[in-house]
């Protein structure tokens, strides 16, 4: 597994934890695919595009006023401000915890 070419390509960077071992997940490249890899076991990884898209979609539904009119890397700033934590497993169930709210699935 190689480090990513640009961390800007990972919208949820710094917010993901592995639901299996509760270890932070970091941006990485695996076979030319952008992934988030578990720090405790790099074989546990999830597709970054899928996770980032789902995080943004759920955040837009939960907090439409805070997410309106943001594009590109500005979306990372909104995600970092509004999302407390994202727990993911592979296969793909995910729990999104927003700041100030209970867990949302």
N, C-alpha and C positions, 0 to 999 in steps of 0.2 A: 504494500500500500504506500502510495506517495502522498506528500503534502499537496494541497490544492494549489492551482496556479494563482488564484486570487480569492481571498476570503470574502471579497465583496460579492462574489457569486452565490454566497450562502446566506439567505435572508434570516434564517433561524439560528445562526451561529451564536454560541454562548448560552443558549437556552435549553438545549436538548439533553436529556438524561436517558440512560438505558433503563427500561422498566424491569429488566431481569436482575441487574446488579446495582442500580442506582448510581452508576458512574457517568460522568459527563461524556457526551458524544461530540467529536470534533470533525470539522470538515476534512475530507480526504478524497483522493482519486483512487478508484479501483477499476482496473481494466477500462480506462478512459471514461468511466462513469463517475459523476459527482455523487458522493455519498457522505453521510455522517457515520463515523465509525466509533464504536464503544471504546473508551480508554482502558477498560478492564479486559476486553476480548475483542481485538480488531476483526475477528470473523463475524461478529455481530455488527451489521451495518444496514442502513436503510437508504433508499434512493433520495437524494437531496431535493431533486425537482419535485417529486411527489410530496414529500414532507413540507417543503416551503410553500407549495401551492395550497395544500390543505390548511396549514397554519394561517395563511393570509385569508383564505376563504372563510374559515371559521371566525377569524377576528373581524372581518367585514360584516358578518351576520350579527355577531355579538356586540360590536361597537361601531355602527355605521358612521356616526358623526366623527369619530377619531380617525377613520380610515379613508374618508372621502378625498379624492383628488391627489393621492400620493402614488408615485410611480418610481421605478428603479430602486436605487439604493436608499432613497428616502423611506421606502417601506420598511427597511431594517430598523430604522430609528423608531418608527411607530410600533413595530413588533417588540422591540426592546423596552419601550416605555409601557406598553399595555399588557405584555405577556410575562407572567412570573416564571413559568416552567412548562416544558413540553416533555412528556414521557412517551417514548416510543419502543415498540418491539418489532421484530421481523419474524413472521409476517406482520403486517402493518397496523394493528390497533394503536391508537394514540389518545392520550389524555392531555388536554390543553387547560392550563390553569391561568386565568387572567388575574391581574393585580386587583385586589379588592373584592374578588368574587370567589365562589366555591368552585370546585373542579367542574369542568365541562368536558363532555366527550363528543 
